[in-house]
Amino acid sequence: MLGEHHYEVEVEWTGNLGTGTSGYRAYSRRHVVRAPGKEHGVAGSADRTFHGDRERWNPEELLLAALSQCHMLSYLHVATNHGVVVLGYEDAATGTMSEDGRGGGAFVAATLRPRVTVADPAMAELAQQLHTEASEKCFIAASVSFPVGHEPTVVVAGAD
């Protein structure tokens, strides 16, 4: 079914240390990300480089996680459609953001490194090829203005 899909999130800053944003170091970057109907919020902050809390998720990590999740979900869908039985899926994604010298910047690249475990050795080659189709179907990757590379590995269950 084609159509538009709408999403809602709420972001609440929880970093007022008593004097608000009276100075650049006078406040915490802590916040909570919520969505209607979700059981848990996501504890967020800025990257440590930007005076954030390294124990909390930062927006850059969340963007990379969204790319990885989207590819995984697209991959599982296309694998099912092609009769490939996937038993395991892991990804070790990386991303690079470049500052522009004016206080901003942008992501310049991301690389997904999915490791897929399949049940049938005869499906290993097809399982490898399906990453291209999954990439084409990923809404998040189609929405970003930087390249998203893929370095997939396929293994057969019991052959490790």
C-alpha positions as CSV (number, residue, x, y, z in Angstrom):
1,M,0.0,0.0,0.0
2,L,1.5,3.3,-1.1
3,G,0.9,6.4,0.9
4,E,2.4,8.8,3.4
5,H,3.3,7.7,6.9
6,H,3.7,10.2,9.7
7,Y,5.8,9.8,12.9
8,E,5.8,11.7,16.1
9,V,8.5,12.1,18.7
10,E,8.8,14.3,21.8
11,V,12.2,15.6,23.0
12,E,12.4,17.0,26.5
13,W,15.5,18.8,27.6
14,T,16.4,17.8,31.2
15,G,19.7,19.6,31.5
16,N,18.8,22.8,33.3
17,L,21.3,22.8,36.1
18,G,19.7,25.8,37.8
19,T,20.6,28.8,35.7
20,G,19.4,27.5,32.3
21,T,21.6,28.5,29.3
22,S,23.3,31.4,31.1
23,G,26.6,30.2,29.8
24,Y,27.9,27.5,27.4
25,R,29.1,25.3,30.2
26,A,26.3,26.2,32.6
27,Y,23.9,23.6,31.3
28,S,23.8,19.9,30.6
29,R,22.9,18.5,27.2
30,R,20.8,15.7,28.7
31,H,17.4,15.1,27.2
32,V,14.8,12.3,26.8
33,V,13.4,11.2,23.5
34,R,9.9,9.7,23.6
35,A,7.2,8.6,21.2
36,P,3.5,8.0,21.8
37,G,2.8,4.4,22.8
38,K,6.5,3.5,23.4
39,E,7.3,1.7,26.6
40,H,10.7,3.4,27.2
41,G,12.2,6.8,26.4
42,V,15.8,7.1,25.0
43,A,18.2,8.9,27.3
44,G,20.1,11.3,25.0
45,S,22.8,13.9,25.2
46,A,25.3,15.6,22.9
47,D,28.5,13.8,21.9
48,R,31.2,14.1,24.5
49,T,33.1,16.3,22.2
50,F,30.3,18.8,22.4
51,H,30.1,18.7,26.2
52,G,27.7,15.8,26.4
53,D,27.3,12.8,28.6
54,R,29.1,9.8,27.1
55,E,26.8,7.4,28.9
56,R,23.7,8.6,26.9
57,W,22.9,8.2,23.2
58,N,23.8,11.2,21.0
59,P,22.0,12.3,17.8
60,E,24.9,11.1,15.7
61,E,24.7,7.6,17.1
62,L,20.9,7.5,16.7
63,L,21.2,8.5,13.1
64,L,23.7,5.7,12.5
65,A,21.5,3.3,14.4
66,A,18.5,4.2,12.3
67,L,20.5,3.5,9.1
68,S,21.6,0.1,10.5
69,Q,18.1,-0.8,11.7
70,C,16.5,0.2,8.5
71,H,18.9,-1.9,6.4
72,M,18.5,-4.9,8.7
73,L,14.7,-4.7,8.5
74,S,14.8,-4.3,4.7
75,Y,17.2,-7.1,4.4
76,L,15.1,-9.5,6.5
77,H,12.1,-8.6,4.3
78,V,13.9,-9.3,1.0
79,A,15.5,-12.4,2.4
80,T,12.1,-13.8,3.3
81,N,10.7,-12.8,-0.2
82,H,13.6,-14.8,-1.8
83,G,13.3,-17.8,0.4
84,V,16.6,-17.2,2.3
85,V,16.3,-18.4,5.9
86,V,18.3,-16.0,8.0
87,L,19.2,-17.3,11.5
88,G,21.2,-14.3,12.8
89,Y,22.1,-10.7,11.9
90,E,24.6,-8.4,13.5
91,D,26.0,-5.1,12.3
92,A,29.0,-3.1,13.3
93,A,28.2,0.2,11.6
94,T,30.4,3.3,11.5
95,G,29.8,6.8,10.4
96,T,31.9,10.0,9.8
97,M,30.8,13.5,10.5
98,S,32.8,16.5,9.4
99,E,32.7,19.8,11.1
100,D,32.5,22.8,8.8
101,G,34.4,25.4,11.0
102,R,31.3,27.5,11.5
103,G,29.8,25.6,14.4
104,G,28.0,23.1,12.2
105,G,28.8,20.1,10.0
106,A,27.4,17.1,8.3
107,F,27.7,13.4,8.0
108,V,29.9,12.6,5.1
109,A,29.7,8.8,5.1
110,A,28.4,5.7,6.8
111,T,29.4,2.1,6.4
112,L,27.3,-0.8,7.5
113,R,29.0,-4.1,8.1
114,P,26.2,-6.7,8.5
115,R,27.2,-10.2,9.4
116,V,24.3,-12.5,8.3
117,T,24.0,-16.2,9.3
118,V,22.0,-18.3,6.9
119,A,20.7,-21.9,7.4
120,D,21.5,-23.3,3.9
121,P,24.9,-23.2,2.3
122,A,23.2,-23.1,-1.1
123,M,21.7,-19.7,-0.2
124,A,24.9,-18.0,0.9
125,E,25.6,-16.3,-2.5
126,L,22.1,-15.1,-2.9
127,A,22.1,-13.9,0.7
128,Q,25.2,-11.8,-0.1
129,Q,23.6,-10.3,-3.2
130,L,20.3,-9.3,-1.4
131,H,22.1,-6.5,0.4
132,T,21.8,-4.5,-2.8
133,E,18.0,-4.9,-2.9
134,A,17.7,-4.2,0.8
135,S,19.7,-1.0,0.4
136,E,17.4,0.2,-2.4
137,K,14.4,-0.4,-0.1
138,C,15.7,1.3,3.0
139,F,13.7,4.5,3.6
140,I,16.3,6.0,5.9
141,A,19.3,5.5,3.6
142,A,17.2,7.0,0.8
143,S,16.6,10.1,2.9
144,V,20.2,11.0,3.7
145,S,22.5,13.1,1.5
146,F,25.7,11.2,2.2
147,P,26.8,7.8,0.9
148,V,25.9,4.7,2.9
149,G,28.3,1.8,2.0
150,H,27.9,-1.9,2.7
151,E,30.5,-4.4,3.6
152,P,28.4,-7.5,4.3
153,T,29.6,-11.0,5.3
154,V,27.5,-14.1,5.1
155,V,28.2,-17.2,7.1
156,V,26.4,-20.6,7.2
157,A,25.1,-21.8,10.5
158,G,27.4,-24.4,12.0
159,A,30.3,-23.6,9.6
160,D,32.0,-21.0,11.8
